[in-house]
Amino acid sequence: MTLCNYHILAYTCSELQPEGKPFVIVLYYAGAEPRPLQGYVLKRWEEMLPPPPSLDLSSINGFLEDLQYYSEENDEISRSFFRQLKSLSVGSVRNFASGVCALDELNSICPVIFGVAENGNGWRTHFDGLGSRTTP
């Protein structure tokens, strides 16, 4: 059984909006993984979110590029980035939920939180991986 820490990140269209629409999940695997940080973004996330202003779209794309970069880095750098995501609370991308679970449990967590249909193929069918290695 593979355990992973996760952060689910959401888009909010206003600084005053406390919660937004989840669209990214970041996983961190403790153990012997050479690149333990992995990020996934909902397929067609641009269509699923309320239309972001161009400045928000630019910062979302910048965040996704950062996530891809840190997914390809070594353990210490990626661990530090992952820890900081828990306190992400300003701007259009914010922490929505965090926790620890078995990798298989994401098949039941993701459909509930992301509002995607359970299709029997697992949660990854609804996401695009970021980084060079996106499967455990």
mmCIF file of the C-alpha atoms, coordinates in Angstrom:
data_MODEL
# 
_entry.id   MODEL 
# 
loop_
_atom_site.group_PDB 
_atom_site.id 
_atom_site.type_symbol 
_atom_site.label_atom_id 
_atom_site.label_alt_id 
_atom_site.label_comp_id 
_atom_site.label_asym_id 
_atom_site.label_entity_id 
_atom_site.label_seq_id 
_atom_site.pdbx_PDB_ins_code 
_atom_site.Cartn_x 
_atom_site.Cartn_y 
_atom_site.Cartn_z 
_atom_site.occupancy 
_atom_site.B_iso_or_equiv 
_atom_site.pdbx_formal_charge 
_atom_site.auth_seq_id 
_atom_site.auth_comp_id 
_atom_site.auth_asym_id 
_atom_site.auth_atom_id 
_atom_site.pdbx_PDB_model_num 
ATOM 1   C CA . MET A 1 1   ? 0.000   0.000  0.000   1.00 0.00 ? 1   MET A CA 1 
ATOM 2   C CA . THR A 1 2   ? 1.464   3.338  -1.105  1.00 0.00 ? 2   THR A CA 1 
ATOM 3   C CA . LEU A 1 3   ? 0.726   6.274  1.195   1.00 0.00 ? 3   LEU A CA 1 
ATOM 4   C CA . CYS A 1 4   ? 0.744   9.808  -0.121  1.00 0.00 ? 4   CYS A CA 1 
ATOM 5   C CA . ASN A 1 5   ? 0.299   13.271 1.280   1.00 0.00 ? 5   ASN A CA 1 
ATOM 6   C CA . TYR A 1 6   ? -1.916  15.478 -0.833  1.00 0.00 ? 6   TYR A CA 1 
ATOM 7   C CA . HIS A 1 7   ? -2.954  19.081 -1.296  1.00 0.00 ? 7   HIS A CA 1 
ATOM 8   C CA . ILE A 1 8   ? -5.996  19.913 -3.360  1.00 0.00 ? 8   ILE A CA 1 
ATOM 9   C CA . LEU A 1 9   ? -5.848  23.413 -4.792  1.00 0.00 ? 9   LEU A CA 1 
ATOM 10  C CA . ALA A 1 10  ? -8.758  25.532 -5.952  1.00 0.00 ? 10  ALA A CA 1 
ATOM 11  C CA . TYR A 1 11  ? -9.340  28.560 -8.129  1.00 0.00 ? 11  TYR A CA 1 
ATOM 12  C CA . THR A 1 12  ? -11.152 31.545 -6.632  1.00 0.00 ? 12  THR A CA 1 
ATOM 13  C CA . CYS A 1 13  ? -12.266 34.455 -8.757  1.00 0.00 ? 13  CYS A CA 1 
ATOM 14  C CA . SER A 1 14  ? -12.122 36.970 -5.894  1.00 0.00 ? 14  SER A CA 1 
ATOM 15  C CA . GLU A 1 15  ? -9.825  37.735 -2.978  1.00 0.00 ? 15  GLU A CA 1 
ATOM 16  C CA . LEU A 1 16  ? -12.963 37.828 -0.824  1.00 0.00 ? 16  LEU A CA 1 
ATOM 17  C CA . GLN A 1 17  ? -14.109 34.353 -1.839  1.00 0.00 ? 17  GLN A CA 1 
ATOM 18  C CA . PRO A 1 18  ? -12.986 31.922 0.903   1.00 0.00 ? 18  PRO A CA 1 
ATOM 19  C CA . GLU A 1 19  ? -13.308 28.733 -1.192  1.00 0.00 ? 19  GLU A CA 1 
ATOM 20  C CA . GLY A 1 20  ? -13.159 28.044 -4.876  1.00 0.00 ? 20  GLY A CA 1 
ATOM 21  C CA . LYS A 1 21  ? -13.434 25.309 -7.477  1.00 0.00 ? 21  LYS A CA 1 
ATOM 22  C CA . PRO A 1 22  ? -10.855 22.507 -6.995  1.00 0.00 ? 22  PRO A CA 1 
ATOM 23  C CA . PHE A 1 23  ? -8.781  21.834 -10.112 1.00 0.00 ? 23  PHE A CA 1 
ATOM 24  C CA . VAL A 1 24  ? -5.299  20.629 -9.033  1.00 0.00 ? 24  VAL A CA 1 
ATOM 25  C CA . ILE A 1 25  ? -4.060  17.811 -6.823  1.00 0.00 ? 25  ILE A CA 1 
ATOM 26  C CA . VAL A 1 26  ? -0.452  17.665 -5.669  1.00 0.00 ? 26  VAL A CA 1 
ATOM 27  C CA . LEU A 1 27  ? 0.868   14.396 -4.246  1.00 0.00 ? 27  LEU A CA 1 
ATOM 28  C CA . TYR A 1 28  ? 3.978   13.818 -2.186  1.00 0.00 ? 28  TYR A CA 1 
ATOM 29  C CA . TYR A 1 29  ? 5.247   10.279 -1.635  1.00 0.00 ? 29  TYR A CA 1 
ATOM 30  C CA . ALA A 1 30  ? 7.386   9.718  1.445   1.00 0.00 ? 30  ALA A CA 1 
ATOM 31  C CA . GLY A 1 31  ? 10.013  7.072  0.920   1.00 0.00 ? 31  GLY A CA 1 
ATOM 32  C CA . ALA A 1 32  ? 12.522  6.063  -1.666  1.00 0.00 ? 32  ALA A CA 1 
ATOM 33  C CA . GLU A 1 33  ? 10.945  7.772  -4.697  1.00 0.00 ? 33  GLU A CA 1 
ATOM 34  C CA . PRO A 1 34  ? 13.577  9.701  -6.681  1.00 0.00 ? 34  PRO A CA 1 
ATOM 35  C CA . ARG A 1 35  ? 11.012  12.411 -7.497  1.00 0.00 ? 35  ARG A CA 1 
ATOM 36  C CA . PRO A 1 36  ? 8.338   12.199 -4.820  1.00 0.00 ? 36  PRO A CA 1 
ATOM 37  C CA . LEU A 1 37  ? 6.288   15.285 -5.844  1.00 0.00 ? 37  LEU A CA 1 
ATOM 38  C CA . GLN A 1 38  ? 3.671   14.884 -8.543  1.00 0.00 ? 38  GLN A CA 1 
ATOM 39  C CA . GLY A 1 39  ? 1.062   17.338 -9.738  1.00 0.00 ? 39  GLY A CA 1 
ATOM 40  C CA . TYR A 1 40  ? -2.139  16.729 -11.663 1.00 0.00 ? 40  TYR A CA 1 
ATOM 41  C CA . VAL A 1 41  ? -4.563  19.241 -13.170 1.00 0.00 ? 41  VAL A CA 1 
ATOM 42  C CA . LEU A 1 42  ? -8.133  18.504 -14.254 1.00 0.00 ? 42  LEU A CA 1 
ATOM 43  C CA . LYS A 1 43  ? -8.460  17.911 -17.969 1.00 0.00 ? 43  LYS A CA 1 
ATOM 44  C CA . ARG A 1 44  ? -10.129 20.888 -19.637 1.00 0.00 ? 44  ARG A CA 1 
ATOM 45  C CA . TRP A 1 45  ? -9.768  22.907 -16.425 1.00 0.00 ? 45  TRP A CA 1 
ATOM 46  C CA . GLU A 1 46  ? -10.106 26.128 -18.397 1.00 0.00 ? 46  GLU A CA 1 
ATOM 47  C CA . GLU A 1 47  ? -13.666 25.111 -19.349 1.00 0.00 ? 47  GLU A CA 1 
ATOM 48  C CA . MET A 1 48  ? -14.608 23.880 -15.862 1.00 0.00 ? 48  MET A CA 1 
ATOM 49  C CA . LEU A 1 49  ? -13.642 27.024 -13.954 1.00 0.00 ? 49  LEU A CA 1 
ATOM 50  C CA . PRO A 1 50  ? -15.477 30.325 -14.039 1.00 0.00 ? 50  PRO A CA 1 
ATOM 51  C CA . PRO A 1 51  ? -13.822 32.386 -16.788 1.00 0.00 ? 51  PRO A CA 1 
ATOM 52  C CA . PRO A 1 52  ? -10.713 33.857 -15.156 1.00 0.00 ? 52  PRO A CA 1 
ATOM 53  C CA . PRO A 1 53  ? -9.522  37.357 -16.035 1.00 0.00 ? 53  PRO A CA 1 
ATOM 54  C CA . SER A 1 54  ? -6.364  37.331 -18.157 1.00 0.00 ? 54  SER A CA 1 
ATOM 55  C CA . LEU A 1 55  ? -4.196  38.242 -15.141 1.00 0.00 ? 55  LEU A CA 1 
ATOM 56  C CA . ASP A 1 56  ? -5.564  35.246 -13.190 1.00 0.00 ? 56  ASP A CA 1 
ATOM 57  C CA . LEU A 1 57  ? -5.077  32.977 -16.202 1.00 0.00 ? 57  LEU A CA 1 
ATOM 58  C CA . SER A 1 58  ? -1.477  34.123 -16.426 1.00 0.00 ? 58  SER A CA 1 
ATOM 59  C CA . SER A 1 59  ? -0.843  33.442 -12.723 1.00 0.00 ? 59  SER A CA 1 
ATOM 60  C CA . ILE A 1 60  ? -2.562  30.026 -12.927 1.00 0.00 ? 60  ILE A CA 1 
ATOM 61  C CA . ASN A 1 61  ? -0.362  29.039 -15.864 1.00 0.00 ? 61  ASN A CA 1 
ATOM 62  C CA . GLY A 1 62  ? 2.677   30.346 -13.973 1.00 0.00 ? 62  GLY A CA 1 
ATOM 63  C CA . PHE A 1 63  ? 1.721   28.243 -10.954 1.00 0.00 ? 63  PHE A CA 1 
ATOM 64  C CA . LEU A 1 64  ? 1.297   25.135 -13.144 1.00 0.00 ? 64  LEU A CA 1 
ATOM 65  C CA . GLU A 1 65  ? 4.755   25.757 -14.635 1.00 0.00 ? 65  GLU A CA 1 
ATOM 66  C CA . ASP A 1 66  ? 6.193   26.056 -11.110 1.00 0.00 ? 66  ASP A CA 1 
ATOM 67  C CA . LEU A 1 67  ? 4.468   22.820 -10.125 1.00 0.00 ? 67  LEU A CA 1 
ATOM 68  C CA . GLN A 1 68  ? 5.924   21.088 -13.165 1.00 0.00 ? 68  GLN A CA 1 
ATOM 69  C CA . TYR A 1 69  ? 9.380   22.396 -12.304 1.00 0.00 ? 69  TYR A CA 1 
ATOM 70  C CA . TYR A 1 70  ? 9.219   21.229 -8.681  1.00 0.00 ? 70  TYR A CA 1 
ATOM 71  C CA . SER A 1 71  ? 7.869   17.846 -9.796  1.00 0.00 ? 71  SER A CA 1 
ATOM 72  C CA . GLU A 1 72  ? 11.151  17.303 -11.587 1.00 0.00 ? 72  GLU A CA 1 
ATOM 73  C CA . GLU A 1 73  ? 13.391  18.380 -8.707  1.00 0.00 ? 73  GLU A CA 1 
ATOM 74  C CA . ASN A 1 74  ? 15.071  16.373 -5.966  1.00 0.00 ? 74  ASN A CA 1 
ATOM 75  C CA . ASP A 1 75  ? 13.489  15.365 -2.674  1.00 0.00 ? 75  ASP A CA 1 
ATOM 76  C CA . GLU A 1 76  ? 14.568  18.299 -0.503  1.00 0.00 ? 76  GLU A CA 1 
ATOM 77  C CA . ILE A 1 77  ? 13.493  21.026 -2.927  1.00 0.00 ? 77  ILE A CA 1 
ATOM 78  C CA . SER A 1 78  ? 10.188  19.361 -3.797  1.00 0.00 ? 78  SER A CA 1 
ATOM 79  C CA . ARG A 1 79  ? 9.428   18.664 -0.109  1.00 0.00 ? 79  ARG A CA 1 
ATOM 80  C CA . SER A 1 80  ? 9.913   22.338 0.757   1.00 0.00 ? 80  SER A CA 1 
ATOM 81  C CA . PHE A 1 81  ? 7.619   23.410 -2.099  1.00 0.00 ? 81  PHE A CA 1 
ATOM 82  C CA . PHE A 1 82  ? 4.983   20.871 -1.042  1.00 0.00 ? 82  PHE A CA 1 
ATOM 83  C CA . ARG A 1 83  ? 4.998   22.092 2.569   1.00 0.00 ? 83  ARG A CA 1 
ATOM 84  C CA . GLN A 1 84  ? 4.465   25.672 1.459   1.00 0.00 ? 84  GLN A CA 1 
ATOM 85  C CA . LEU A 1 85  ? 1.362   24.738 -0.550  1.00 0.00 ? 85  LEU A CA 1 
ATOM 86  C CA . LYS A 1 86  ? -0.528  24.027 2.677   1.00 0.00 ? 86  LYS A CA 1 
ATOM 87  C CA . SER A 1 87  ? -0.516  27.738 3.522   1.00 0.00 ? 87  SER A CA 1 
ATOM 88  C CA . LEU A 1 88  ? -1.353  28.956 0.013   1.00 0.00 ? 88  LEU A CA 1 
ATOM 89  C CA . SER A 1 89  ? -4.251  31.325 0.699   1.00 0.00 ? 89  SER A CA 1 
ATOM 90  C CA . VAL A 1 90  ? -3.783  34.511 -1.330  1.00 0.00 ? 90  VAL A CA 1 
ATOM 91  C CA . GLY A 1 91  ? -4.497  35.033 -4.995  1.00 0.00 ? 91  GLY A CA 1 
ATOM 92  C CA . SER A 1 92  ? -6.450  32.972 -7.460  1.00 0.00 ? 92  SER A CA 1 
ATOM 93  C CA . VAL A 1 93  ? -4.922  29.572 -6.542  1.00 0.00 ? 93  VAL A CA 1 
ATOM 94  C CA . ARG A 1 94  ? -5.462  28.483 -2.934  1.00 0.00 ? 94  ARG A CA 1 
ATOM 95  C CA . ASN A 1 95  ? -5.225  25.419 -0.746  1.00 0.00 ? 95  ASN A CA 1 
ATOM 96  C CA . PHE A 1 96  ? -8.628  23.723 -0.591  1.00 0.00 ? 96  PHE A CA 1 
ATOM 97  C CA . ALA A 1 97  ? -7.918  20.515 1.332   1.00 0.00 ? 97  ALA A CA 1 
ATOM 98  C CA . SER A 1 98  ? -4.933  18.533 2.578   1.00 0.00 ? 98  SER A CA 1 
ATOM 99  C CA . GLY A 1 99  ? -4.467  15.080 3.983   1.00 0.00 ? 99  GLY A CA 1 
ATOM 100 C CA . VAL A 1 100 ? -2.783  11.694 3.886   1.00 0.00 ? 100 VAL A CA 1 
ATOM 101 C CA . CYS A 1 101 ? -4.269  8.584  2.330   1.00 0.00 ? 101 CYS A CA 1 
ATOM 102 C CA . ALA A 1 102 ? -3.469  5.381  0.521   1.00 0.00 ? 102 ALA A CA 1 
ATOM 103 C CA . LEU A 1 103 ? -3.016  5.997  -3.189  1.00 0.00 ? 103 LEU A CA 1 
ATOM 104 C CA . ASP A 1 104 ? -6.013  3.760  -3.971  1.00 0.00 ? 104 ASP A CA 1 
ATOM 105 C CA . GLU A 1 105 ? -8.262  5.917  -1.752  1.00 0.00 ? 105 GLU A CA 1 
ATOM 106 C CA . LEU A 1 106 ? -7.901  8.770  -4.240  1.00 0.00 ? 106 LEU A CA 1 
ATOM 107 C CA . ASN A 1 107 ? -10.334 6.817  -6.439  1.00 0.00 ? 107 ASN A CA 1 
ATOM 108 C CA . SER A 1 108 ? -13.082 7.647  -3.947  1.00 0.00 ? 108 SER A CA 1 
ATOM 109 C CA . ILE A 1 109 ? -11.803 11.064 -2.753  1.00 0.00 ? 109 ILE A CA 1 
ATOM 110 C CA . CYS A 1 110 ? -11.323 12.726 -6.155  1.00 0.00 ? 110 CYS A CA 1 
ATOM 111 C CA . PRO A 1 111 ? -14.830 12.163 -7.585  1.00 0.00 ? 111 PRO A CA 1 
ATOM 112 C CA . VAL A 1 112 ? -16.379 13.724 -4.470  1.00 0.00 ? 112 VAL A CA 1 
ATOM 113 C CA . ILE A 1 113 ? -14.078 16.742 -4.209  1.00 0.00 ? 113 ILE A CA 1 
ATOM 114 C CA . PHE A 1 114 ? -13.593 17.470 -7.912  1.00 0.00 ? 114 PHE A CA 1 
ATOM 115 C CA . GLY A 1 115 ? -17.143 16.640 -8.976  1.00 0.00 ? 115 GLY A CA 1 
ATOM 116 C CA . VAL A 1 116 ? -16.067 14.159 -11.640 1.00 0.00 ? 116 VAL A CA 1 
ATOM 117 C CA . ALA A 1 117 ? -17.882 10.959 -12.490 1.00 0.00 ? 117 ALA A CA 1 
ATOM 118 C CA . GLU A 1 118 ? -16.576 7.676  -11.147 1.00 0.00 ? 118 GLU A CA 1 
ATOM 119 C CA . ASN A 1 119 ? -15.879 5.616  -14.224 1.00 0.00 ? 119 ASN A CA 1 
ATOM 120 C CA . GLY A 1 120 ? -14.138 2.568  -12.793 1.00 0.00 ? 120 GLY A CA 1 
ATOM 121 C CA . ASN A 1 121 ? -10.840 3.533  -14.455 1.00 0.00 ? 121 ASN A CA 1 
ATOM 122 C CA . GLY A 1 122 ? -9.505  5.503  -11.522 1.00 0.00 ? 122 GLY A CA 1 
ATOM 123 C CA . TRP A 1 123 ? -9.069  9.155  -10.745 1.00 0.00 ? 123 TRP A CA 1 
ATOM 124 C CA . ARG A 1 124 ? -6.145  9.727  -13.135 1.00 0.00 ? 124 ARG A CA 1 
ATOM 125 C CA . THR A 1 125 ? -8.396  9.464  -16.190 1.00 0.00 ? 125 THR A CA 1 
ATOM 126 C CA . HIS A 1 126 ? -9.779  12.904 -15.278 1.00 0.00 ? 126 HIS A CA 1 
ATOM 127 C CA . PHE A 1 127 ? -6.368  14.578 -14.889 1.00 0.00 ? 127 PHE A CA 1 
ATOM 128 C CA . ASP A 1 128 ? -3.324  15.560 -16.894 1.00 0.00 ? 128 ASP A CA 1 
ATOM 129 C CA . GLY A 1 129 ? -0.011  14.939 -15.167 1.00 0.00 ? 129 GLY A CA 1 
ATOM 130 C CA . LEU A 1 130 ? 2.568   17.675 -14.762 1.00 0.00 ? 130 LEU A CA 1 
ATOM 131 C CA . GLY A 1 131 ? 6.229   16.805 -14.831 1.00 0.00 ? 131 GLY A CA 1 
ATOM 132 C CA . SER A 1 132 ? 8.267   14.113 -16.471 1.00 0.00 ? 132 SER A CA 1 
ATOM 133 C CA . ARG A 1 133 ? 7.091   11.281 -14.202 1.00 0.00 ? 133 ARG A CA 1 
ATOM 134 C CA . THR A 1 134 ? 3.420   11.193 -13.271 1.00 0.00 ? 134 THR A CA 1 
ATOM 135 C CA . THR A 1 135 ? 2.781   7.633  -12.160 1.00 0.00 ? 135 THR A CA 1 
ATOM 136 C CA . PRO A 1 136 ? 3.991   6.014  -8.948  1.00 0.00 ? 136 PRO A CA 1 
# 
